[in-house]
């Protein structure tokens, strides 16, 4: 932390304060294995998808039935990955995660 402050603290004083205030919440994430870290960091992708869902449904106003709304969301998801190669990439990233969770949180899962 001291090295970070020496390099960036004078140039960006707001960052120094922000890191000092959030340090206690940030440090526990560093203790997790890289496999669990990949799952934690992927929540940004989930939040992005939720935002796109909200934007798509808000732009269309209302739907005649539930099936029309589901079709709209389905088409949105398909347009994000038209070739379908993203699913393979995500499953490969998450494959080691269940084992890491089982080891880290022994007795709390499954």
N, C-alpha and C positions, 0 to 999 in steps of 0.2 A: 504494500500500500504506500509506503514511504517513497519507493522508487517511482510509482505512478504519480504521486503528488509532485515530485521533483521535476519530472518530465513535463507533465501537463498542467499542474496546479497553477502556475503563474500565467500561463497562456489562456487557460479556461477556468477561472475561479469558480464558476457555477458548477462545473463538473466535480470539483473537489468537494464542495458542500453536498451535492447530490449523492456521491459515493459514500461519504461519511454517514449520511442519514440512512442509506439503504444497505449498508455493509452487513448488518446483523441478519437481514433477510436474505441476502445474496450468498453468503458464505456456506450455508448448509447444502446448496446445490453443487458445490465443488466436491463434496464428499461422495457423491454418487458415481457409479461406474459409467464409462462412456456409453454403454448400451442403454442404460436408464436415461442418461442425459439426452440421447437422440429422441427418445419418446417425449421428454419434458419440453425440449425445444420445438418439437413438431406442433405444439399447441398453437403456435403462430399460424400455421397452415390451416388449422381447424377454425380459428377465429376469422381468418380471411374468407374461408368458405361460408361461414355463417353470415358475414357481412354481405357477400355476394347474393346469398339467398334472400336476405332482407331487401337488398336493392332491387332484385328481380321481381319480388312479389309487390313491393311498394310501387314500382314503375307501372305495373299492370293494373293496379287498383283492386279489382275483385275478380273472382273466378266463378264460372257458372256452377261448378261442383268440385269436389275434392280431387277427382281424377284429373281435372284440368290443371289444378295447382301442382299435383305430383308430376305431371308431364312437363310442366314448365321447369321445375327443379331438376328433373332428370336431364332435360336438354341442356340446362345450364352446366351441370356436372360433366356431361359428355363434351361440351364445347371447350372445357378447360383442358381436356386431354384427348384430342380427336383421334390420335393413333392408338390410344389404350396402353401405352408403354409405361405410364406413370404408376399404375397399380403394382407392376412387378418391382419397380424401384422402391416403392414404399414398403411392400411386404418384405423385401430383402433387408431394408433398414430395421424393421421391427422384429425380425425373426429371432435374434438373440435376446431381445428384451424380456420375454417371459421367464427365461432361466435366471437372468440377473435379478428380476423382481422376486423370484422364489428364494434366491439365496439371501438377498438383502432384507426381505421382509418375511423371514422364515416363520411358518405357522399362521401367517395372516392372510395368505392367498390360497386359493384353490381348495 
